[in-house]
């Protein structure tokens, strides 16, 4: 096939595709002819360019695929380490591949014009012949440097979006100062008639899961804490911050019905305060609510307790809490101040 024949087929294909797309997609029929007047010349340009862009398109797609693979790899690592970055990585990959396809017609126009001119001069040589052989050392070095650049970019992205890596004085503090000053420094506190206490599962031999923590609270006249308002949520979060207690679980789960968050004692939750992008049920195993240290202040995440974790027991009134404290005195049980849990 000569270059002129190749160009003619490309132009006809471009015009047909453009015309059919406009006729099918345009709802305002009064604008059909003005749109065709613009679309057909564009179809001619695109058709001509793509008719000669195959070699360029293969090279660009190969480069875009390699870059996308590198970006996707580090995006997955970033998501696993920092719980962010996967969506951004996928968007970049899509734009790279779409850009490689969408812009390949531009060098194709130059190649087509050059081939037609050379044929008219009696020279059938085709420009831009495909490179033979494997990658050079320079290409491998560029790939390594590109990979390191992408990795650094995802680390910076994760750190910039991680509000918990900064001090309370450098980020907006959602806790009113007067409330911050009123919260207890101990692992026991009260709010509007309710009583709360943080426990560390590593200090309780019978607690090795969220369900076991729930049974522990109920056995001691309470329940896993159920947060029912913004005011209560802010208070509890401030109290936990005062203790430097991180990754603390409380009393909601969707284990029995995915996406339906319930407590074991009060049924379906009436108040939720999820962090952006949560709950995401990562790897299909996150069915319990916690204050996660990488979530924005006061917002919730879904997770799965590890071997050691913190949890909050709640008593709805003074009588229940008194029954708990008296039972502890009788057993001479001391529960120490919590530390950071494993999640």
C-alpha positions in Angstrom: 0.0 0.0 0.0 1.3 3.4 -1.0 1.5 6.3 1.4 -1.3 8.1 -0.5 -3.6 5.1 -0.3 -2.8 4.7 3.4 -3.6 8.4 3.9 -6.9 8.1 2.0 -8.1 5.2 4.1 -7.2 7.0 7.3 -9.0 10.2 6.2 -12.2 8.2 5.1 -12.1 6.3 8.4 -11.7 9.5 10.4 -14.5 11.3 8.7 -16.9 8.3 9.0 -16.1 7.8 12.7 -16.5 11.5 13.4 -19.7 11.9 11.5 -21.4 8.9 13.0 -20.3 10.0 16.5 -21.8 13.4 16.0 -25.1 12.2 14.6 -25.5 9.6 17.4 -24.3 11.8 20.2 -25.8 15.2 19.3 -29.3 15.8 20.8 -29.8 19.3 19.4 -30.5 18.6 15.7 -30.5 22.4 14.9 -26.7 22.4 15.7 -26.0 19.3 13.5 -24.6 21.1 10.4 -22.4 23.6 12.3 -21.0 20.7 14.4 -20.3 18.6 11.3 -18.6 21.6 9.7 -16.2 21.6 12.6 -16.1 17.9 13.2 -15.3 16.7 9.7 -12.1 18.7 9.2 -11.0 17.4 12.6 -11.8 13.9 11.5 -9.7 14.4 8.4 -6.8 15.5 10.6 -7.2 12.7 13.1 -7.7 10.1 10.4 -4.6 11.2 8.5 -2.4 11.3 11.6 -3.5 8.0 13.1 -3.0 6.3 9.7 0.7 6.8 10.0 1.1 6.7 13.8 1.2 2.9 14.4 5.0 2.7 15.1 4.9 5.8 17.3 1.7 4.6 19.1 3.4 1.3 19.9 6.5 3.1 21.3 4.4 5.6 23.3 2.1 2.9 24.7 5.1 0.8 25.7 6.6 3.8 27.5 3.2 4.7 29.1 2.6 1.1 30.2 6.1 0.9 31.8 5.6 4.2 33.6 2.1 3.2 34.6 3.3 -0.1 36.0 5.9 1.7 38.1 3.4 4.3 39.3 0.8 1.6 40.1 3.4 -0.5 42.1 4.3 2.5 44.3 0.7 3.5 44.6 -0.2 0.1 46.0 2.8 0.3 48.4 1.6 3.8 49.5 -1.9 2.5 50.0 -0.7 -0.4 52.2 1.6 1.8 54.3 -0.3 5.0 54.5 -3.9 4.1 53.4 -3.8 6.7 50.7 -2.3 7.1 47.2 -4.0 4.2 45.2 -6.7 6.4 43.7 -4.2 9.1 42.7 -1.9 6.5 41.2 -4.7 5.0 39.1 -5.7 8.4 37.8 -2.1 9.2 36.7 -1.9 5.8 35.0 -5.2 6.4 33.1 -4.0 9.9 32.0 -0.6 8.5 30.8 -2.2 5.8 28.6 -5.0 8.1 27.4 -2.4 10.8 26.5 -0.2 8.3 24.6 -3.2 7.2 22.5 -4.8 10.7 22.2 -1.7 12.5 21.1 -0.1 9.9 18.8 -1.8 11.4 15.7 0.4 14.5 16.0 3.7 12.9 15.0 1.7 10.7 12.6 0.8 13.8 10.6 4.5 14.6 10.2 5.4 11.0 9.3 2.5 10.9 6.7 3.5 14.1 5.0 7.2 13.0 4.9 6.3 9.6 3.5 4.1 11.0 0.8 6.8 13.5 -0.2 9.5 10.8 -0.3 7.3 8.6 -2.5 6.7 11.5 -4.9 10.5 11.8 -5.1 11.0 8.1 -5.8 12.3 7.3 -2.3 10.2 4.7 -0.6 12.3 4.6 2.6 10.0 4.9 5.7 11.2 7.2 8.5 11.1 6.3 12.2 12.0 2.6 11.8 11.5 0.5 14.9 14.6 0.3 17.1 16.1 -3.2 17.3 17.6 -4.8 20.4 16.9 -4.5 24.1 17.1 -1.7 26.5 20.3 0.3 26.9 22.0 1.1 30.2 20.8 4.6 29.9 17.2 3.5 29.6 17.5 1.3 32.7 19.0 4.2 34.6 16.2 6.4 33.6 13.6 3.8 34.7 15.4 3.5 38.2 15.5 7.3 38.6 11.9 7.6 37.5 10.9 4.9 40.0 12.7 6.7 42.9 11.0 9.9 41.9 7.6 8.4 41.9 8.3 6.7 45.3 9.4 10.0 46.8 6.3 11.7 45.3 3.9 9.2 47.0 5.8 9.5 50.3 5.4 13.3 50.2 1.8 13.0 49.2 1.1 10.7 52.1 2.8 13.0 54.6 1.1 16.1 53.3 -2.3 14.4 53.8 -1.4 12.8 57.1 -2.7 15.3 59.7 -1.6 13.1 62.6 2.1 13.6 61.8 1.9 17.2 62.8 1.5 18.8 66.3 -1.8 20.1 67.6 -0.4 23.6 67.4 0.2 23.5 63.7 -3.0 22.0 62.4 -6.7 23.0 62.9 -7.7 21.6 66.3 -11.4 20.4 66.2 -11.4 20.3 70.0 -12.6 23.6 71.8 -10.0 24.8 74.2 -12.5 24.8 77.2 -13.4 21.2 76.4 -9.8 20.2 76.1 -9.1 21.6 79.5 -12.0 19.8 81.1 -11.2 16.3 79.8 -9.6 13.8 82.2 -6.0 12.9 82.2 -6.8 9.5 83.5 -8.1 6.5 81.6 -11.6 7.0 83.2 -14.0 9.9 82.5 -17.6 10.8 82.4 -19.8 12.8 80.0 -23.5 13.7 80.6 -24.1 10.8 82.9 -22.2 8.2 81.0 -18.9 6.8 82.2 -16.0 5.6 80.0 -12.8 3.7 80.6 -10.0 2.6 78.2 -8.6 -0.9 78.5 -5.6 -2.5 76.9 -6.3 -6.1 75.7 -2.7 -7.1 76.4 -3.4 -6.7 80.2 -6.6 -8.8 80.0 -6.0 -12.5 79.3 -9.6 -13.2 78.2 -9.7 -10.4 75.6 -8.1 -11.4 72.2 -10.8 -10.0 69.8 -13.4 -7.3 69.4 -16.1 -9.7 70.4 -14.1 -10.7 73.5 -13.8 -7.0 74.4 -17.5 -6.6 74.1 -18.1 -9.6 76.4 -15.6 -8.2 78.9 -17.5 -4.8 79.0 -20.8 -6.6 79.5 -19.5 -8.9 82.2 -18.4 -5.7 84.1 -21.9 -4.1 83.9 -21.2 -2.0 80.8 -20.8 -2.3 77.0 -18.4 -1.2 74.3 -18.8 2.5 74.0 -21.4 3.8 71.6 -20.9 7.4 70.4 -24.3 9.0 69.6 -23.6 12.6 68.8 -21.0 15.1 67.5 -20.6 16.6 71.0 -20.0 13.1 72.6 -17.6 12.2 69.8 -15.6 15.4 70.2 -15.4 14.9 74.0 -14.2 11.3 73.7 -11.7 12.1 71.1 -10.3 15.0 73.2 -10.1 12.6 76.2 -8.2 10.0 74.2 -5.8 12.7 72.9 -5.1 13.8 76.5 -4.0 10.3 77.2 -2.1 9.8 74.0 -4.2 6.8 73.3 -4.2 5.8 69.7 -6.1 3.3 67.5 -8.9 2.8 70.0 -11.9 0.6 69.2 -15.5 1.1 70.3 -18.8 -0.5 69.9 -19.9 -0.6 66.2 -19.5 -3.5 63.7 -20.8 -4.5 60.3 -19.5 -8.1 60.5 -22.9 -9.6 60.2 -24.1 -7.3 57.4 -21.6 -5.5 55.3 -22.1 -1.7 55.4 -24.8 -1.8 58.1 -23.1 -0.6 61.3 -24.6 -1.8 64.5 -23.9 -2.1 68.2 -24.5 -5.4 70.0 -26.7 -3.7 72.5 -28.5 -0.8 70.8 -29.0 -2.0 67.2 -28.3 0.1 64.1 -26.1 3.2 64.6 -27.8 6.5 64.6 -24.6 8.6 64.4 -21.6 8.0 62.2 -18.5 10.2 61.6 -16.4 8.5 58.9 -13.1 9.9 57.7 -13.0 10.7 53.9 -12.8 7.4 51.9 -13.9 5.3 54.9 -15.2 2.8 55.6 -13.3 0.9 52.8 -13.3 -2.7 54.3 -9.7 -3.0 53.1 -8.9 -6.6 52.0 -12.4 -7.5 53.0 -11.5 -7.9 56.7 -12.2 -4.5 58.3 -15.5 -4.8 60.3 -14.9 -2.7 63.5 -14.9 1.0 64.2 -11.9 2.9 65.8 -10.2 6.2 66.1 -7.3 5.6 63.8 -4.2 7.7 64.3 -3.8 8.5 60.6 -7.4 9.6 60.1 -8.3 13.3 60.4 -8.8 14.3 64.1 -12.0 13.0 65.5 -13.0 11.0 62.4 -13.5 7.2 62.3 -12.0 4.4 60.4 -12.8 0.7 60.0 -10.3 -1.8 61.0 -9.5 -5.2 62.6 -7.9 -5.5 66.1 -4.5 -7.1 66.3 -3.1 -9.1 69.1 -2.9 -6.0 71.3 -5.5 -3.2 71.0 -7.2 -0.5 73.0 -11.0 -0.4 73.5 -13.5 1.7 75.4 -16.1 0.4 77.9 -19.1 2.5 78.6 -21.5 2.6 81.6 -24.8 4.4 81.0 -25.3 5.6 84.5 -23.5 6.0 87.9 -25.1 2.8 89.3 -23.6 0.7 86.6 -20.2 2.3 87.0 -20.3 1.9 90.7 -21.1 -1.8 90.4 -18.0 -2.1 88.1 -15.7 -0.2 90.5 -16.9 -2.2 93.5 -16.4 -5.5 91.7 -12.9 -4.4 90.8 -12.1 -3.5 94.4 -13.4 -6.9 95.5 -11.1 -8.6 93.0 -8.2 -6.2 93.6 -7.8 -5.8 89.8 -5.7 -2.9 88.6 -5.8 -1.9 84.9 -2.9 0.3 83.9 -2.9 3.3 81.7 -3.1 2.2 78.0 -0.4 2.5 75.3 -0.6 2.4 71.5 -2.3 -0.7 70.2 -1.5 -3.0 67.3 -4.1 -2.9 64.6 
